[in-house]
Amino acid sequence: MDINKTYCIITPLQKILLVSSCLIACLDAQVLFAQVRTSVQTGLWNNTLTWNCLCIPAPTEDVVIAAGHTVTLAAATTINNFTVQTNATLDDAGFDMMVNGNFVLNGAYNGGGRLRLDGINTTIDGLGTKALNGDVQIRNGNKTVLSSANLAIARDLRILAGLTVTNYGIVTINN
């Protein structure tokens, strides 16, 4: 050994602890940063072939329905951030959708299910339409409608007591 250099000797137990710490840090990072699941074809929400992950999006994940695709719900669904791109459609098939993060609707949201916008201090944006039956409810946490928003809602918009919705954009309700 060179006497002018300092060496660090790691025991097998220390190696295990170091690797375990790294794995835990990676898992924590996945929880902190939601995965984005994007449609790759038209299909059912619960069909793994509909999504880029070959999985069904988890409630803590972000979802994007890509342009040209129609995704149809098969059950009530909860998601984090939700985006429907231009020329894309979500058909709720009468099932409720709960969005716990930001909501961006640039395409169409069709069906008779209820859209529940939850989450604290989240935003609403887009140039799309929530068509047919089924109301939109803002149930938890204050919301901001961004200045770029120009949304049309075919039925009721319900804001529960005690919440503030700051509207910098346009929201048209046609009931």
N, C-alpha and C positions, 0 to 999 in steps of 0.2 A: 504494500500500500504506500501511496505517496503521502508523506507526513504533512505536506502543505495543503492538502485538500481535505474537506470535511465530507464524510460519508454518512448516509442515512440508511440504516438497516431497518427494513420493515418486516415484521413478523407475519406469519400466515393469518393470524387473527386480525391484525391491522389491515391487511389486504382485503379481507372479507368486509370489514367495517367501511373501508374506503369505497369499495365497489357498491355496497349496499347504500351508502350515502348518495352516491352518484345516481343510482336507480331511483331513489326516493325523490331526488331533486328533479329528475326527468318527469316522473309521474306528477309531481306538483306543478310543473310547467304546463302539462297538458290540461290540468284542471284550471289553471289561471288563464290560459289562452285557448278559447274554444276552437274546436275543429270546424272548418267550413266544408259543408257537404253540398255539392253542386249536382243538379240533374244532368244526366248525359243522354237522356232520351225521354220521350213521353211514356208515362206509366203510372202504376199505383205507388203511393207513398211507401207502403210496406213491402215493395218489391226491391230487393237488393240491387237488381240490375238497373234500376232507375237512377242510382247514385254513383258518383265517382269513387266512393269508398267501398263499393260492393257491400254496403251495410244499410241498415235502417237508421236514419238520423236520431241521435239521442236527445232528450229534452234539454241538455246543457250545450248542445252544439248549434252553430249557425247554419242556416240553409239558404241556398240561392236556387231559384228555379230559373234556368237559363232560357234565353230567347228561343222561341220556336217550340218549346216543350209545354205540355199540359200534364200536371201531376195531380192525381186524384186521391183524396184521403180515403182510408178504409176504416178509420176509427177516430175518435177524438184524439187530438195531438197537441203536445206542448213542445215549444222550441225556444231557443234563445233569440238571436237576431234573425230576422226573416226578410228576404228580398225576392220580389217577383220582377224579373227584368222585362224590358219592353218586348212586346209580342210573345210573352209567356203567360201561362194561366195556372192558377190553383183552382181546382174544382173541389169544394169541401164535401160534396155528396151528402150534405145534411149534417155533417159532423162538426163539432166545435173545434176551433183552433185557438190556443193560448200562446201569445208571444210575450216572452219575459224580457226581451231586449228591444232594440230598435226595429222599426217596421218601415220597409220601403216597398211601395207598390207602384211600379211603372207599367205593369201589364194589367191583367184582369184577375179578380178574385170572385169566383162564381159559386153559387150554392146557397142553401138555406140554413146552414149552420151559423152559429154565433162566433164572431171574431172578438176575442178578449185580449186587450192590450194591457198587460201587466208590466211589472218592472218599475224601478225607481229612477226618475230623471232620465227617461229615454226619449227618443225622437221618433217622429212620424214624418215621412217624406214620400214623394213620388208624384207621378202624373197619371195614375191609373184609376180603375173603377172597381168598387165593391158592389157587384150586381146581384140581382134577384133578392130572395128573402134572406132573413138572418141579419140581426143588427150588429153594430159595433159597440163594444163596451170598453170604457176606460175604467178599470177597477182598482188598480193600485199604483201609487207613485205618480208624481207630477209628470206631465208630458210637454214637449215643445213640438209644434208643427213648424217645420223649417220653411224659410222663405221661398224655397224652390218647389214647395208642394202645391199641387193643383189636383186635388183628389175629389172623386165623386162617390157618394155613398147612396145606394138605392133605398135604404130603409132608415132605421133609427140610429142615432148616435147617442149613447147614454154615458154620462160622466157621473160617477158615484160621488156622493157628498164628501166635501172636505178636500177634494183634489183640485189642482190648478192645471189648466191646459192653456199654454201660451201659444197663440196662433199668429205666426208671421207669414203664413201662406194662405192658400184658398182651399176650403173644404165645403163642397156643395152637397146638401142633403136633399134628396128627391123622394120623399115618402108621400 
